[in-house]
Amino acid sequence: MPRVLNAVVAACPDLGIGHRGQLPWHPLRLSKEFAHFRRLTSSSEEGKQNVVIMGRKTWFSIPEKNRPLRDRINIVLSRELKAPPAGAHHLAADFSSALALVETQLSERADQVWVIGGSSLYQEMMESRAPTRLFVTQILKQFECDTFLPDISPDKFVLLPEFPGVTRELQEENGIQYRFEVYESVQQ
Ligand SMILES: NC(=O)c1ccc[n+]([C@@H]2O[C@H](COP(=O)([O-])OP(=O)(O)OC[C@H]3O[C@@H](n4cnc5c(N)ncnc54)[C@H](OP(=O)(O)O)[C@@H]3O)[C@@H](O)[C@H]2O)c1
């Protein structure tokens, strides 16, 4: 049984996820949304850690004091870098090498795998044949964006009516409303 791939993303109504290397709503902070991200991507299994896989720009979009993401194994993808950027645990040259690393060197201590951006990684993961879950925060306010989540194909993904631990209630922080959604890949 292949390992489930998880992705987590917060997107504006036009599927925008970033602007000038930051979140679109920067400098506003969505603390409860960030807590949701942290809770999802952190393992609750004793002696194990979740793996977070991200592109180079997403790594550098994280404030330096918060890198690496705590209690998680941080893998950064780059075709150019020759060594992991300072603070990152591993570097991989492509997505399949990152997954191979999880299944070999990290297999004993890795729990779940989480893709945390950016665009091309979300795309690659959504196109993968592995069982996939997308944890999407729908931000219900439009901000200016230059980086986007690919369309979530209804042929490939279904919106789950509920998911344990993920509230369906409308959220609001700093005057911004949002809601959590979970999509699962349809087995083909
Ligand atoms: N809203 C959200 O939930 C969310 C989540 C994540 C990021 N973001 C935002 O999105 C923006 C960053 O995302 P982005 O799409 O511009 O960039 P990104 O995917 O984070 O980084 C792009 C770089 O990562 C490397 N890379 C990506 N895919 C790769 C692959 N398959 N194999 C090898 N290397 C790969 C390449 O690095 P090299 O050039 O070094 O080869 C590429 O130039 C920021 O604005 C950030 O704040 C938002």
The ligand as an ORCA input file, in Angstrom:
! r2SCAN-3c Opt
* xyz 0 1
  N      -0.680     29.964      0.777
  C       0.044     28.879      1.028
  O      -0.450     27.925      1.626
  C       1.464     28.832      0.564
  C       2.219     27.651      0.716
  C       3.527     27.645      0.246
  C       4.068     28.766     -0.373
  N       3.296     29.885     -0.488
  C       3.810     31.081     -1.183
  O       4.182     30.677     -2.492
  C       5.363     31.392     -2.890
  C       6.490     30.391     -3.124
  O       6.060     29.363     -4.009
  P       6.594     29.216     -5.505
  O       5.638     28.340     -6.239
  O       6.882     30.572     -6.047
  O       8.012     28.511     -5.310
  P       8.479     27.112     -4.646
  O       7.802     25.980     -5.320
  O       8.400     27.188     -3.178
  O      10.002     27.167     -5.040
  C      10.367     27.081     -6.386
  C      11.759     26.517     -6.439
  O      11.796     25.261     -5.735
  C      12.556     24.330     -6.459
  N      11.659     23.296     -6.952
  C      10.300     23.337     -7.049
  N       9.828     22.174     -7.518
  C      10.897     21.382     -7.712
  C      11.065     20.062     -8.183
  N      10.024     19.291     -8.547
  N      12.318     19.549     -8.260
  C      13.398     20.293     -7.891
  N      13.299     21.560     -7.429
  C      12.063     22.094     -7.354
  C      13.246     25.111     -7.564
  O      14.388     25.663     -6.925
  P      15.748     26.080     -7.713
  O      15.391     27.315     -8.481
  O      16.726     26.322     -6.595
  O      16.095     24.919     -8.597
  C      12.230     26.206     -7.851
  O      12.773     27.365     -8.461
  C       5.657     32.369     -1.769
  O       4.960     33.577     -2.054
  C       5.040     31.685     -0.556
  O       4.687     32.619      0.462
  C       2.013     29.933     -0.045
*
